[in-house]
Amino acid sequence: MLHYAVVFFVIAIIAAVLGFGGIAGAATGIAKILFIVFVILAIASLLFGRKKI
């Protein structure tokens, strides 16, 4: 999921450089949402992951 966040961030940067403000804003929003979901899932995985016996 972090990979997709980075991909959308790169798309946002390229779109911003080329002058596509709407596309850049949308891609940035998607990247932010994916990054937040990644962080939440990573923390949940660390807290509730498999326990060593």
Secondary structure, 3 states (H helix, E strand, C coil): CHHHHHHHHHHHHHHHHHCCHHHHHHHHHHHHHHHHHHHHHHHHHHHHCCCCC
